[in-house]
Amino acid sequence: MIQEISAEAFIDSIGVNTQFGVPGSPFANPAIRQLLSDSRIRHIRDDLLPINRVICAQAAQLKLIDPTLGVCFVLPPDYAPSMLSHAMWLGLNIEAFEAPNELNLSGTPYWYAKAAHDTRTLFYAAK
């Protein structure tokens, strides 16, 4: 038997991977950002790169359009403290952080040690 859920719960379960910082991304277009807000999707996921603070600014713009919007950032742990403070300064509704993933596909020897280090660094920065 399938359990019913409310439309509200369904809407709250949807997220979009925006890629604001990727050159040529559709999300760089203000009309597309407005459509995202109009869609009532409440969760976005994006990379938070120290060399491209435009991501924080665009996410902050979305928050001004829709204050219920939550943001999940994929965060390079080595830059976590400075980028977290920048995102919080912008007043983003940060609901989650995600450490880099799929390190096993990176070809980096001892990727599992890097994954453990990244997770610890991100945890202490977000704490």
C-alpha positions as CSV (number, residue, x, y, z in Angstrom):
1,M,0.0,0.0,0.0
2,I,1.3,3.5,-0.9
3,Q,1.0,6.1,1.8
4,E,-0.5,9.4,0.8
5,I,1.4,12.6,1.4
6,S,0.2,16.1,1.2
7,A,1.1,18.4,-1.8
8,E,3.0,20.5,0.7
9,A,5.2,17.6,1.8
10,F,5.8,16.7,-1.9
11,I,6.8,20.3,-2.8
12,D,9.1,20.3,0.3
13,S,10.9,17.2,-1.0
14,I,12.0,18.7,-4.3
15,G,15.4,20.2,-4.8
16,V,17.3,21.6,-7.8
17,N,21.1,21.5,-8.5
18,T,21.6,25.0,-9.8
19,Q,25.3,25.4,-10.7
20,F,25.2,29.2,-10.4
21,G,28.9,29.4,-10.7
22,V,29.2,27.5,-14.0
23,P,29.9,29.9,-16.9
24,G,26.9,29.8,-19.3
25,S,24.6,28.2,-16.7
26,P,20.9,29.0,-17.3
27,F,20.8,30.1,-13.7
28,A,22.9,33.1,-14.5
29,N,19.9,34.5,-16.3
30,P,17.6,36.5,-13.9
31,A,14.5,35.3,-15.8
32,I,15.4,31.7,-15.0
33,R,16.1,32.5,-11.4
34,Q,12.7,34.1,-11.2
35,L,11.1,31.0,-12.7
36,L,12.9,28.9,-10.1
37,S,11.4,31.1,-7.4
38,D,8.0,31.0,-9.0
39,S,8.1,27.2,-9.1
40,R,8.0,27.2,-5.3
41,I,10.9,24.8,-5.1
42,R,12.4,25.4,-1.7
43,H,15.7,23.7,-1.8
44,I,18.7,24.4,-4.1
45,R,22.1,22.7,-4.1
46,D,25.3,24.3,-5.5
47,D,29.0,24.4,-5.3
48,L,30.4,27.1,-3.0
49,L,33.8,27.9,-4.5
50,P,36.2,30.3,-2.9
51,I,37.2,31.7,-6.3
52,N,33.6,32.4,-7.3
53,R,31.6,34.3,-4.7
54,V,28.9,35.1,-7.3
55,I,27.2,31.8,-6.2
56,C,26.6,33.3,-2.7
57,A,25.3,36.5,-4.2
58,Q,22.9,34.7,-6.6
59,A,21.7,32.5,-3.8
60,A,21.1,35.6,-1.7
61,Q,19.1,37.2,-4.5
62,L,16.9,34.1,-4.6
63,K,16.4,34.3,-0.9
64,L,15.3,37.9,-1.3
65,I,12.8,36.7,-3.9
66,D,11.6,33.7,-1.8
67,P,12.6,33.8,1.9
68,T,11.6,30.2,2.4
69,L,14.3,28.9,0.0
70,G,16.9,26.7,1.6
71,V,20.4,26.2,0.3
72,C,22.6,23.1,0.4
73,F,26.2,23.9,-0.5
74,V,28.8,21.4,-1.7
75,L,31.7,22.9,0.1
76,P,35.5,22.4,-0.5
77,P,36.5,21.7,3.2
78,D,39.8,23.5,3.0
79,Y,37.9,26.8,2.4
80,A,35.0,26.0,4.7
81,P,35.5,28.5,7.5
82,S,35.9,31.5,5.2
83,M,33.1,30.5,2.8
84,L,30.7,29.7,5.7
85,S,31.2,33.1,7.2
86,H,30.7,34.7,3.8
87,A,27.4,32.8,3.2
88,M,26.2,33.6,6.6
89,W,27.1,37.3,6.2
90,L,24.8,37.3,3.1
91,G,22.0,35.9,5.3
92,L,21.5,32.7,3.4
93,N,19.1,30.1,4.8
94,I,21.7,27.4,4.8
95,E,20.0,24.1,5.6
96,A,22.8,21.6,4.8
97,F,26.4,21.3,3.8
98,E,27.8,18.5,1.6
99,A,31.4,17.5,1.6
100,P,32.9,16.6,-1.8
101,N,31.8,13.2,-2.9
102,E,32.8,10.4,-5.2
103,L,36.4,10.8,-4.3
104,N,36.9,7.1,-5.1
105,L,36.5,8.2,-8.8
106,S,39.1,10.9,-8.6
107,G,42.1,8.7,-9.1
108,T,43.6,10.2,-5.9
109,P,45.6,7.6,-3.9
110,Y,44.3,7.2,-0.4
111,W,41.1,9.0,-1.3
112,Y,39.4,7.5,1.8
113,A,41.8,9.4,4.0
114,K,41.0,12.6,2.2
115,A,37.3,11.9,2.5
116,A,37.7,11.5,6.3
117,H,39.8,14.7,6.5
118,D,37.3,16.7,4.4
119,T,34.3,15.4,6.5
120,R,36.1,16.4,9.8
121,T,37.1,19.8,8.5
122,L,33.6,20.6,7.2
123,F,32.0,19.4,10.5
124,Y,34.1,21.6,12.6
125,A,33.7,24.6,10.3
126,A,29.9,24.2,10.3
127,K,29.6,23.5,14.0
